[in-house]
């Protein structure tokens, strides 16, 4: 089913941390969005040279997780990673201003859909921090949650509006710190449900660790490589499309 395309306007923009730009988007077409959509993703149709593109076939699109939904008007808040990766979305986010027009497609479903388990491990970075925020709010109150988020600096730590503990890993070697975090977790009789959204190479490494050394079934792992080291967002998108076509 094709995602619904909605016209939107930038209501406000603010550099939240050294590597996060928070942008609030409003639209008369957001009236059906509620707090249940926090943690869901939307496709942002990036304007070209300041001109909005509402065509799914021609627009440059990137996925972003909804950080918040305004209860009164449905306005959605999205966080864009800046000053780390190059690409059209990052470039747009740094210069976007109130009144700019663009389009949104979606929202799409959450990638994690099992909310009845006893133990969850959530692993992400600044690109997926709001997905983790959304899941923490939905997971059972009596479930054990081990959440680990990588950030490059302490200044990048943001509130997830939750009383559940979140472990922020401030490091330039997330591949080491994430693996150490997994290796030191207490083992339970029932394998955990894993959600991880990180750099593509790190996702592969952690998935191997989980399945081969920690005996977590692949069916318990929901993972996504949100970006890839050494490639800008456009080239990474082209690589994924090529891999999908040859799979």
Backbone as a ProteinNet text record, in pm:
[ID]
protein_1_A
[PRIMARY]
XXXXXXXXXXXXXXXXXXXXXXXXXXXXXXXXXXXXXXXXXXXXXXXXXXXXXXXXXXXXXXXXXXXXXXXXXXXXXXXXXXXXXXXXXXXXXXXXXXXXXXXXXXXXXXXXXXXXXXXXXXXXXXXXXXXXXXXXXXXXXXXXXXXXXXXXXXXXXXXXXXXXXXXXXXXXXXXXXXXXXXXXXXXXXXXXXXXXXXXXXXXXXXXXXXXXXXXXXXXXXXXXXXXXXXXXXXXXXXXXXXXXXXX
[TERTIARY]
84.6	0	88.1	59.2	138.2	119	226.7	218.4	151.2	70.9	2	101.1	96	182.9	107.7	169.8	106.3	192.7	131.1	202.6	225.6	344.2	379.3	459	466.7	541.1	628.5	748.7	836.7	780.7	751.4	701.2	815.8	916.5	1031.9	1149.7	1268.4	1389.7	1490.5	1561.8	1655.1	1766.3	1891.2	2000.8	1997.9	1963.5	1940.1	2070.6	2160.5	2290.8	2392.5	2520.3	2617	2586.1	2508.6	2484.6	2336.5	2247.4	2104.6	2035.1	1959.1	1875.8	1730.7	1656.8	1516.7	1426.3	1342.3	1254	1110.1	1023.5	881	805.8	726	649.7	500.6	429.8	285.4	212.1	87.2	5.3	-139.1	-230.4	-371.9	-399.2	-304.6	-320	-263	-223.5	-169.3	-272.4	-397.6	-496.9	-521.9	-484.7	-505.5	-386	-279.8	-161.8	-180.2	-139	-153.5	-23	-22.6	96.7	131	35.1	63.8	164.8	180.7	273.7	416.9	438.9	574.2	655.6	768.5	848.8	825.4	715.9	693.8	779.5	797.9	881.4	796.3	847.5	789.6	899.8	861.5	954.1	947.5	1060.7	1066.7	1109.8	1025.1	1057.5	1135.1	1265.5	1354.3	1335.9	1313.9	1304.3	1432.9	1417.4	1532.3	1551.5	1666.5	1696.1	1586.6	1535.2	1433.9	1292.3	1273.3	1139.9	1090.2	969.9	913.7	882.5	905.6	874.9	773.7	654.8	547.4	528.8	623	610.8	700.1	639.1	715.7	816.5	789.9	877.6	1001.2	991.6	1103.6	1174	1107.9	1163.5	1278.7	1371.9	1476.1	1414.7	1406.5	1336.9	1431.4	1409.2	1482.4	1384.3	1411.8	1324.3	1367.8	1268.8	1295.1	1188	1230.6	1139.6	1070.8	943.6	866.8	908	957.3	1000.7	883.7	791.2	675.4	562.5	440.6	322.4	246.5	220.6	145.3	-1.3	-51.3	-186.6	-293.8	-267.8	-372.2	-382.6	-268	-274.4	-204.2	-148.6	-84.5	53.2	107.4	241.7	341.4	434.8	530.2	670.8	744.8	882.7	976.1	1074.3	1174.4	1313.2	1404.1	1542.7	1631.3	1707.5	1798.1	1941.7	2017.5	2158.9	2234.6	2313.1	2391.1	2537.3	2623.5	2766.4	2835.2	2777.7	2838.2	2842.7	2727.8	2719.2	2679.8	2723.3	2686	2568.1	2487.2	2374.8	2269.5	2172.7	2071.9	1985.7	1954	1868.7	1942.5	2066.6	2147.7	2168	2199.7	2221.7	2095.8	1980.5	1855.1	1824.8	1842.5	1808.6	1887.3	2010.3	2094.6	2051.5	1980.4	1941.8	1790.6	1713.3	1567.3	1525.5	1416	1366.7	1214	1158.2	1012.9	947.9	843.1	771.5	808.4	920.9	960.2	858.4	829.7	735.3	809.3	747.3	800.9	687.7	718.5	616.2	663.5	565.8	589.3	506.8	566.5	492.2	486.4	369	353.5	254.9	264.2	372.4	362.1	477.5	483.6	479.3	469	459.3	591.6	584.2	705.2	769.6	902.3	973.4	962.3	954.5	937	788.7	732.9	588.2	551.7	650.9	624.4	631.9	517.3	512.6	461.6	492.1	445.3	560.4	684.7	799.5	842.1	931.7	976.5	1109	1185.3	1316.2	1345.6	1385.3	1416.8	1554.4	1628.2	1753.8	1739.8	1757.3	1743.4	1879.6	1925.1	2057.6	2048.9	2099.3	2089.3	2193.9	2182.6	2267.5	2179.4	2237.3	2156.5	2056.4	2083.6	1990.2	1864.6	1872.6	1759.2	1712.5	1763.3	1730.2	1579.7	1509.2	1365.7	1283.2	1337.3	1271.9	1277.1	1393.7	1407.3	1316.1	1306.7	1215.9	1073	1028.2	892	869.1	967.7	951	948.7	1034.3	1037.4	899.9	829.1	696.9	593.8	616.8	519	544	667.8	700.7	634.8	607.9	537.9	609.7	533.2	588.9	672	636.2	709.5	821	844.3	950.2	1085.6	1189.8	1324.8	1372.7	1423.6	1471.1	1617.2	1701.7	1840.4	1856.6	1874.4	1882.9	2020.5	2081.1	2214.2	2210.9	2253.2	2254.8	2394.3	2450.8	2582.3	2566.5	2649.4	2655.8	2801.2	2838.5	2978.5	3025.7	2933.7	2972.2	2863.1	2899.8	2800.8	2693.9	2731.6	2636.9	2525.4	2541.4	2439.9	2335.1	2349	2250.4	2121.8	2009.9	1880.2	1784.7	1680.9	1581.1	1491.7	1461.8	1369	1233.3	1213.2	1084.2	1038.9	1130.4	1098.1	1174.5	1114.9	1182.5	1268.5	1257.3	1338.8	1483.7	1575.7	1717	1764.7	1839.8	1902.2	2052	2130.8	2276.2	2331.2	2386.1	2446.3	2594.7	2638.2	2777.3	2845.5	2922.6	2992.1	3130.5	3149.3	3272.3	3293.6	3418.2	3449.4	3465.9	3449.2	3459.1	3333.5	3218.8	3093.2	3095.4	3174.6	3178.4	3233.3	3326.3	3381.6	3285.1	3232.6	3145.9	3013.1	2955.2	2829.4	2850	2958.8	2987.9	3012	3084.3	3108	2977.3	2889.3	2761.2	2680.2	2678.3	2604.8	2667.7	2799.4	2869.2	2853.7	2827.9	2819.6	2677.1	2577.5	2439	2408.7	2321.3	2278.4	2193.9	2224	2150.5	2023.4	1914.9	1787.4	1748.3	1655.5	1612.4	1549.8	1473	1408.9	1494	1533.9	1614.8	1542.6	1616.6	1553.2	1509.1	1422.4	1390.1	1487.9	1551.5	1652.6	1602.6	1616.9	1600.8	1730.8	1789.3	1907.8	1905.2	1938.5	1945	2068.2	2170.6	2302.2	2369.9	2498.9	2578	2575.4	2565.5	2540.7	2645.2	2772.4	2876.5	2867.1	2834.7	2820.3	2700.4	2592.6	2475.7	2514	2592.2	2634.8	2720.5	2813.6	2899.9	2819.5	2727.7	2650.2	2553.9	2499.8	2409.7	2485.2	2608.8	2691.5	2719.6	2751.9	2776.2	2652.1	2537.7	2413.5	2376.6	2391.4	2349	2451.8	2580.9	2681.9	2731.1	2745.4	2801.2	2696.6	2588.9	2486.3	2361.2	2361.5	2253.9	2116.8	2110.7	1982	1929.2	1810	1755.4	1744.3	1771.3	1761	1619.9	1520.4	1382	1353.4	1442.3	1424.9	1492.7	1559.1	1638.1	1571.9	1540.7	1491	1602	1659.1	1775.9	1768	1838.3	1842.9	1971.1	2040.1	2155	2107.7	2098.7	2044.6	2141	2271.9	2371.9	2494.4	2588.9	2707.7	2831.6	2928.7	3053.8	3123.5	3169	3241.3	3155.6	3021.4	2931	2836.9	2812.1	2709.4	2573.3	2469.3	2336.1	2287.5	2321.9	2274	2340.5	2472.1	2542.2	2502.3	2476	2431.7	2294	2206.1	2074.5	2086.9	2173.8	2193.7	2251	2341.2	2398.8	2292.4	2205.4	2099.2	2002.2	1969.8	1879.2	1940.3	2071	2137.4	2140.6	2164.8	2166.6	2029.9	1925	1789.2	1756.3	1799.5	1768.9	1844.4	1962.8	2044	2024.8	1947.6	1929.2	1844.4
-120	0	124.9	219	341.5	426.2	487.3	572.4	703.2	754.3	880.1	995.5	1081	1198.2	1317.7	1385.4	1498.6	1623.5	1732.7	1859.5	1911.4	1967	2014.1	2143.2	2210.8	2335.5	2330.7	2380.5	2389.6	2494.6	2453.2	2546.3	2607.2	2524.5	2574.3	2480.9	2533.1	2452.8	2501.8	2406	2441.1	2337.8	2385.8	2292.2	2248.5	2123	2069.1	2032.4	1970.3	1929	1952.4	1926.4	1946.2	1865.2	1755.9	1669	1640.4	1717.1	1696.8	1829.6	1833.7	1949.5	1906.6	1971.5	1936.4	2027	1964.9	2039.3	1996.6	2094.7	2068.4	2100.2	2005.2	2019.2	2019.2	2109.6	2117.1	2103.3	2060.5	2045.7	2022.9	2072.5	2041.9	1894.1	1827.5	1685.7	1593.5	1650.6	1570.5	1542.7	1575.2	1567.2	1424.8	1323.6	1184.8	1129.7	1207.9	1160.9	1181.5	1081	1085.1	1041.2	1041	998.1	852.1	775.5	635.6	625.9	734.1	732.8	770.5	806.3	833.1	704	711.6	592.4	532.6	572.6	530.6	617.6	571.6	649.6	715.5	824.5	888.5	905.3	912.8	945.6	1096.7	1162.8	1306.4	1325.3	1393.8	1425.1	1556.4	1546.5	1660.7	1761.8	1889.4	1992	1999.8	2034.5	2051.1	2198.3	2249.8	2392.2	2481.1	2438.6	2517	2497.1	2409.8	2386.2	2249.5	2243.5	2117.9	2024.9	1895.9	1793	1698.4	1690.3	1608.7	1477.5	1444.4	1325.7	1213.8	1101.9	991.5	932.9	948.3	889.9	975.2	1104.3	1192.8	1250.3	1248.9	1314.1	1234.6	1306.6	1245.3	1222.5	1096.1	1063	1001.4	1034.1	973.8	943.5	835.8	795.7	862.7	913.2	972.9	927.4	910.5	863.2	980.8	967.3	1073.2	1080.8	1196.5	1216.6	1255.2	1332.8	1376.4	1415.9	1407.2	1452.3	1549	1669.4	1768.7	1725.7	1714.7	1664.1	1753	1884.6	1976.8	1989.6	1980.1	2003.3	1896.7	1795.6	1687.2	1719.6	1836.9	1871.8	1767.4	1729.5	1624.7	1683.5	1625.3	1666.8	1558.2	1598.2	1507.3	1559.1	1467.8	1504.7	1458.8	1550.9	1522.6	1522.4	1418.3	1415	1507.9	1596.7	1692.2	1685.9	1744	1756.1	1621.5	1516.1	1383.5	1316.7	1313.5	1248.5	1351.7	1331.2	1420.6	1363.1	1452.4	1408	1516.2	1498.9	1603.1	1631.9	1530.2	1553.5	1634.9	1596.5	1671	1815.2	1832.5	1966.9	2051.7	1990.5	2065.7	2103.2	2008.6	2032.6	2149.1	2167.7	2273	2412.2	2421.7	2553.6	2575.8	2473.4	2486.5	2596.9	2665	2773.2	2768.8	2831.7	2836.2	2889.3	2823.9	2863.2	2781.2	2709.7	2626.5	2514.1	2483.5	2377.2	2249.4	2137.6	2007.8	1907.4	1779.8	1675.6	1561.6	1492.3	1376.9	1260.4	1142.5	1021.9	930.3	875.4	786.1	842.1	797.5	717.3	569	502.7	359.2	288.8	155.9	80.1	75.3	53.5	33.8	-98.9	-102.2	-223.7	-332.3	-292.1	-386.9	-394.6	-515.9	-527.9	-631.2	-685.6	-780.1	-705	-683.3	-606.5	-690.8	-821.3	-910.4	-990.8	-958.6	-1035.2	-989	-1066.5	-1035	-959.6	-965.3	-900.3	-844.3	-716.6	-649.2	-584.4	-590	-517.1	-420.7	-291.7	-187.2	-121.7	-115.6	-60.8	36	156.3	255.7	364.6	463.2	581.6	703.1	816.1	936.7	925.1	838.4	822.9	747.6	670.4	585.9	610.5	716.8	741.6	757.5	816.5	837.7	711.6	617.4	486.9	417.3	423.5	363.6	433.4	564.7	639.2	588.7	568.8	522.7	383.4	294.5	157.5	149.5	226.4	223.1	256.1	347.2	385.3	274.8	186.4	84	-51.6	-77.6	-209	-230.2	-357	-386.7	-326.9	-276.4	-210.6	-307.1	-438	-536.8	-605.1	-562.7	-621.8	-561.4	-643	-591.9	-529.5	-406.9	-336.6	-297.7	-342.1	-298.2	-211.7	-81.5	12.6	76.1	74.8	131.1	222.1	347.1	444	503.9	497.3	556.8	702.8	788.4	929.8	972.6	1062.8	1103.7	1192.3	1269	1357.4	1357.5	1396	1405.8	1509.6	1609.3	1715.5	1664.7	1544.7	1488.1	1405.9	1391.4	1317.1	1398.6	1335	1402.6	1322	1387.1	1319.6	1230.3	1111.4	1020.7	1019.5	1111.2	1124.9	993	925.1	795.8	779.3	703	671.7	547	476.3	357.2	397.9	318.5	351.2	331.8	428.6	421.2	441.1	352.6	361.4	433.2	552.4	628.6	593	547.2	510.5	624.1	704.4	817.6	769	746.3	684.1	706.8	694.7	697.3	555.9	455.6	314.7	239.2	272.2	205.8	56	9	-134.2	-210.9	-151.2	-215.7	-204.6	-84.3	-60.2	-135.4	-141.5	-213.9	-364	-418.9	-561.1	-592.3	-505	-525.1	-521.9	-429.9	-418.8	-547.2	-603.6	-728	-844.5	-850.2	-963.7	-967.5	-853.6	-848.5	-854.2	-864.1	-869.7	-1003.9	-999.2	-1122	-1206.4	-1333.7	-1425.2	-1472.4	-1480.9	-1528	-1656.6	-1727.9	-1855	-1832.1	-1726.7	-1693.7	-1592.3	-1620.3	-1524.6	-1391.1	-1280.5	-1148.9	-1117.8	-1020.5	-959.7	-844	-837.5	-735.7	-638.7	-508.5	-406.9	-329.6	-323.5	-240.3	-170.1	-43.2	39.4	126.3	88.8	149.6	157.3	187.3	183.5	41.6	28.1	-101.3	-206.8	-170.9	-266.4	-312.7	-221.9	-256.2	-347.7	-325.2	-412.7	-556.7	-574	-708.9	-774.3	-697	-751.2	-793.6	-709	-739.5	-855.4	-864.1	-975.1	-1108.2	-1109.9	-1230.8	-1267.6	-1166.5	-1189.6	-1246.3	-1190.3	-1232.9	-1377	-1410.7	-1543.8	-1652.1	-1622.5	-1726.3	-1745.1	-1636.8	-1646.8	-1639	-1566.7	-1550.9	-1633.1	-1707	-1801.3	-1736.4	-1613.8	-1547.9	-1587.3	-1642.6	-1680.1	-1558.2	-1578.7	-1468.8	-1409.5	-1493.6	-1445.4	-1348.7	-1343.1	-1250.5	-1116.2	-1102.3	-982.1	-897.8	-774.2	-675.7	-573.5	-567.2	-481.9	-403.3	-291.2	-207.4	-125.5	-122.3	-34.5	100.2	198.6	329.2	410.2	379.9	451.7	362.5	401.3	320.1	407.8	366.7	440.4	447.4	566.8	584.2	618.2	613.4	647.1	757.7	853.4	951.8	886.4	953.2	891.6	852	930.9	900.3	774	760.5	642.2	517.4	534.1	419.2	372.6	466.8	430.3	352.1	398.9	329.1	189.2	174.7	43.4	-52.6	-5.4	-91.6	-132.5	-38.6	-71.4	-177.6	-166.8	-263.5	-401.6	-404.9	-531.6	-597.6	-515.4	-569.1	-631.2	-566.3	-615.6	-743.4	-763.1	-880.5	-993.2	-966.1	-1068.1	-1183
0	0	0	-87.7	-96.4	29.3	75.5	192.9	156.4	248.3	227.6	229.6	127.5	121.4	179.1	273	341.6	322.7	284.5	276.4	417.7	440.3	574.2	566	681.3	692.7	816.9	805.8	922.3	1017.5	1141.4	1242.2	1323.6	1352.8	1427.7	1406.1	1428.9	1417.3	1520	1580.2	1687.8	1693.5	1704.2	1724.4	1870.2	1890.2	2024.2	2094.1	2020.8	2072.1	1960	1985.4	1876.6	1751.4	1764.9	1650.2	1624.7	1685.3	1662.3	1635.3	1527.1	1492.8	1507.4	1595.3	1619.4	1536.5	1453.8	1364.4	1389	1408.6	1430	1300.9	1255.8	1131.8	1161.5	1096.4	1114.4	982.6	991.5	872.2	911.1	828.5	847.6	821.1	758.7	726.6	834.2	949.8	1059.2	1167.9	1144.5	1251.9	1301.1	1221.5	1264.8	1341.8	1356.6	1428.2	1578.3	1655.8	1801.4	1866.8	1999.9	2073.2	2045.5	1995.4	1960.3	1846.3	1770.9	1658.1	1698.3	1825.1	1870.3	1857.3	1790	1764.6	1627.9	1560.9	1422.6	1331.1	1208.7	1117.6	1008.8	956.2	838.3	735.6	610.8	504	481.3	493.4	466.8	322.6	244.6	105.8	107.5	90.2	108.4	-4.9	29.2	-76.1	-158.3	-285.5	-375.2	-405.4	-365.5	-385.2	-327.8	-212.8	-144.4	-193	-292.3	-349.2	-304.7	-247.7	-199.8	-316.9	-296.1	-395.6	-332.6	-391.5	-335.4	-410.8	-496.9	-580.8	-526.1	-486.8	-430.3	-529.7	-658.9	-760.2	-787.3	-761.6	-794.4	-672.2	-557.5	-438.8	-379.3	-318.2	-236.5	-98.7	-55.8	68.9	170.9	297.5	407.9	521.8	594.9	705.6	835.4	910.3	1041.3	1139.8	1264.8	1368.8	1436.2	1460.7	1527.1	1674	1715	1853.1	1943.2	1887.6	1966.2	1872.9	1922.8	1850	1939.6	1889.5	1965.3	1976.3	2098	2119.7	2058.2	2053.6	2009.5	1858	1787.2	1642.1	1558.7	1623.7	1549	1496.3	1527.7	1480.9	1528.4	1441	1475.5	1490	1582.9	1606	1554.4	1474.5	1420.9	1457.5	1487.3	1515.4	1400.1	1343.9	1233.2	1285.2	1253.3	1288.7	1194.8	1252.3	1173	1216.1	1134.4	1164.9	1184.7	1126.3	1133.5	995.9	928.1	798.3	693.4	571.2	462.3	384.9	329.3	248.8	239.1	149.7	127.3	249.4	328.9	446.1	551.3	579.1	675.2	629.4	502.4	449.4	460.7	432.1	441.6	585.5	676.6	817	875.6	830.8	886.7	841.9	729.4	677.7	679.4	717.6	719.2	815.6	780.9	865.5	869.9	969.9	985	858.1	813.6	692.8	571	575.2	461.5	441.3	315.3	283.1	242.9	273.8	235.5	241.3	223.6	228.7	317.4	373.9	459.9	405.2	401.6	365	486	511.4	626.3	727.5	853.3	910	876.2	886.2	867.6	1002	1001.7	1127	1201.1	1330.8	1410	1370.1	1371.7	1333.5	1439.6	1565.2	1675	1708.3	1705.3	1727.4	1834.1	1904.3	2012.7	2145	2207.8	2332.1	2448.7	2446.9	2553.3	2613.5	2578.7	2624.5	2764.5	2826.4	2962.2	2965.1	2855.9	2854.5	2716.3	2712.3	2586.9	2597.7	2487.4	2476	2359	2386.5	2286.1	2265.9	2139.8	2110.8	1994.1	2013.4	1906.9	1920.3	1834.3	1840.6	1816.5	1781.3	1765.3	1650.2	1552.1	1440.4	1482.2	1590.8	1629.8	1772.8	1835	1974.7	1996.5	1900.5	1920.5	1896	1819.8	1808.5	1943.9	2008.9	2141.3	2241	2232.4	2320.4	2306.1	2181.1	2157.9	2212.1	2195.7	2243	2395.2	2461.3	2607.5	2664.7	2599.2	2647.7	2626.7	2528.6	2494.6	2558.9	2599.3	2652.8	2789	2824.7	2950.8	3071.2	3165.4	3282.1	3365.1	3359.5	3438.7	3360.1	3236.5	3154.9	3193.1	3183.8	3204.4	3074	3081.3	2962.4	2983	2892.8	2890	2765.6	2786.1	2673.8	2669.2	2549.3	2530.2	2407.4	2426.7	2317	2307.5	2187.8	2165.2	2124.1	2182.4	2144.1	2141.7	2051.5	2042	2156.4	2217.6	2328.2	2435	2557.8	2665.5	2633	2555.9	2520.9	2430.9	2374.1	2285.9	2360.1	2490.8	2568.3	2577.4	2543.3	2550	2636.9	2684.9	2767.6	2682	2733.5	2666.6	2736.2	2829.4	2899.1	2959.4	3025.3	3084.6	3214.9	3308.6	3433.6	3419.9	3305.9	3284.5	3258.9	3310.3	3296.6	3153.5	3103.9	2972.7	2990.4	2933.1	2943	2820.3	2842.1	2733.1	2725.2	2609.6	2587.5	2511.3	2582.6	2521.9	2481.5	2352.6	2307.7	2158.4	2117.2	1973.8	1918.5	2005.5	1962.8	2003.7	1943.4	1982.5	1958.8	1859.8	1832.2	1952.6	2026.8	2146.2	2263.2	2285.3	2400.3	2390.1	2270.7	2253.3	2275.4	2222	2240.2	2387.7	2456.4	2599.8	2678.6	2642.5	2712.3	2698.2	2578	2556.2	2632.7	2632.5	2693.3	2844.5	2905.8	3051.6	3104.3	3013.8	3059	3123.9	3222.1	3289.1	3194.3	3186.6	3100.2	3169.5	3095.4	3148.1	3076.6	3136.6	3077.9	2940.8	2928.9	2801.3	2726.3	2601.3	2525.3	2510.1	2512	2500.9	2358	2347.5	2218.9	2200.1	2083.5	2057.1	1951.5	1978.9	1875.7	1867.1	1746.9	1731.1	1596.4	1600.1	1479.6	1492.3	1414.3	1427.9	1291.9	1293.2	1171	1114.8	982.9	919.4	955.9	955.5	989.6	1133.6	1224	1365.2	1386.7	1313.8	1323.3	1288.8	1183.2	1143.7	1252.4	1309.6	1414.1	1536.7	1579.8	1699.2	1675.8	1555.7	1524.7	1531.8	1482.8	1491.4	1636.7	1718.3	1860.9	1928.9	1899.1	1963	1927.3	1801.3	1756.6	1786.9	1770	1783.6	1926.6	2001.3	2135.9	2247	2220.9	2324.1	2295.7	2184.6	2150.6	2143.2	2093	2072.2	1934.4	1924.5	1793.5	1701.9	1574	1477.8	1474.7	1502.5	1500.5	1614.8	1713.2	1825	1800.8	1686.1	1659	1550.9	1585.6	1489.8	1471.3	1352	1333.8	1203.9	1203.1	1083.9	1084.6	970.2	954.7	904.6	993.7	956.2	870.5	880.3	802.5	788.9	703.6	682.3	682.2	762	773.5	637.3	599.8	475.1	355.7	373.1	263.4	306.7	216.9	248.4	230.7	276	279.2	140.4	38.1	-97.2	-150.8	-132.6	-181.3	-103.3	27	106.9	61.3	28.3	-22.5	-153.2	-242.5	-370.1	-348.6	-253.4	-224.7	-173.7	-83.7	-30.6	-138.9	-227.6	-337.6	-428.8	-454.8	-539.5	-473.4	-341.7	-270.2	-268.7	-258	-258.6	-392.7	-501.4	-635.5	-670.1	-608.7	-640.7	-539.8	-434.1	-329.3	-382
[MASK]
+++++++++++++++++++++++++++++++++++++++++++++++++++++++++++++++++++++++++++++++++++++++++++++++++++++++++++++++++++++++++++++++++++++++++++++++++++++++++++++++++++++++++++++++++++++++++++++++++++++++++++++++++++++++++++++++++++++++++++++++++++++++

